[in-house]
């Protein structure tokens, strides 16, 4: 297939792009390279790889790239509570308006696989799993714009959305602000972490399983289209304190303390069921323990906070 990935040099795209090229697809990446990253350098060896430096909100740039695409994967987004709060206009125009433009320009025959976030569930009911039928109650600018984008995408006939759990794991365009990555980095380099509102729960998924979810969606598109799918580790609906306990198994000198005062600006608190996706035949390969071991090795190499997201 000919695949267009917006934001293809980001955290997920830098793992997804080389994977799709290795499977024999033609891939065009549109990215503004905001972070100055060189994460797609290895992709340049492929004759089937094209890269365009530009803005996903610019119709003059996007329209000719769409014209030759069989599948569009719109990854370009401002992500995370701090960055989205810092640039609310950019969040609205990138996370929602650019997606609406793609949906307007794309033909009915063109396929879209859209990653969103299960943060759209906001604060769940205690002890009750969020399914794809659970009402969406996003509580952040990021979550609100992603929910709106999903609505536009799923109004088309030829679309799938994946509501991703909190992603973790190593990427050539590394992010340290993601919860598991952040906690493991602190455990490796500081051997200590101060936890705010440690009872808040959420679901997790390794970045390589995210990529495998996209490949699964491509290979099973006709059976899966028209619906959203939660994508996460079924066994990893954990609170922050429970996550720290798992990390401590691998790094026994790690000390974590819950703060008696103070708040986490990210108020998400929910548990998620991934049964709809599992029912299509998908299985995760990267558990939390395996991913933590990978991160420990990566952070033994990496000691530079330029990989934070703000």
Secondary structure, DSSP 8 states (H G I E B T S, - for coil): -EEEEETTTSTTHHHHHHHHHHTT-EEEEEE--TT---TTGGGGG-TTEEEEES-TT-HHHHHHHHHT-SEEEE-----SHHHHHH-HHHHHIIIIIHHHHHHHHS-TTSEEEEEEEGGGG-B--TT-EE-TTS-----SHHHHHHHHHHHHHHTSSSEEEEEE-EEES--SS--S-SHHHHHHHHHHHTSEEEESSTT-EEEEEEHHHHHHHHHHHHHTHHHHTT-EEEES-TT-EEEHHHHHHHHHHH-TT-EEEE-SS---S---B-EE--HHHHTTT------HHHHHHHHHHHHHH---GGGS--
